[in-house]
Amino acid sequence: MSNTWLSTLKTDSPQEGFELAIKLSRMGVKYTQPSDEIRKRLREDYANNADSLIAASQVVAVNFQTIAAANKYWNSGS
């Protein structure tokens, strides 16, 4: 899966940064499990499991921290 989809971590706002964090998280899953069929089959399992949902939220949070730092906690000076 080598098409370039991430050119920067810079965003104009925290909202855009959070949306990018979600995208990073989703792409991480896609790279880890490239089969659409398997991901769709497993979705029901984790969608109904509180621990899985919490773990997914933690991944998004870590990605958001990274993006926030890259944006100097929003473009210091704006």
N, C-alpha and C positions, 0 to 999 in steps of 0.2 A: 504494500500500500504506500507507494512513494509519491503521491501527488502532494505538492506543497499547499497547505491550507492555512498555515500560521506564519504570518510575515512579521508580526510584532505583538508585544504584550501591551503596548501603549494604547490607552483608550481616552476618550474625552470626558468620561464621567464614571462615578462609582457604579451606576446602573449598567453601563456598557461593560465595565470590568467584571461585574457579577455574571452577566450573560456570557462573557468570554470564559469565565471560570467554569460555568456549566458546560460550555462547548468543549473545553479542554478535558473535562471529566468524561463526557460522553465519548470523545475521540479516544481516550485512554482505554475505555471498555472495548471500543471497536478494534483498536490495534491488538488488544489482548485476545479477543475472541472475534476474528474476522468473519465468521459465518453468520450471516443475517438469520438464517434458519435457527441456529442454536440460540442466538441472542433472543429471538422472539419466543422460543420455547421456554427459556429460563426466566423471561420477564415476569411471568405469573408468580414464580417462586419468590423472587425478591420484592415484587410489588406488594406482597401481602405479608412481609416479614419485617417486623419493627427493627430488628438488629441490622438487617440489610439496608433498610432505609436510613438508619442512623449512620451506618458506615458510608453510604453514598453521600450523605450530607457532610460528613467529615472530609471526604475527598474534595468536594466543591469548596469547602472552607479553606483548605490548604491551598488550593489553586487560587482562590480569591486573595489570600494573603500574599502570594507570589506576585500576582498582578498588581495589587495595591502598592507593594514595595517598588515594582518596576515603574509605577506612575507617581512615585514619591508622595503617596497618599493624597492624592489627586493634584497632580501638576503644580505643586507648591508655588503659590503666587496667583492662583486663580480664585 
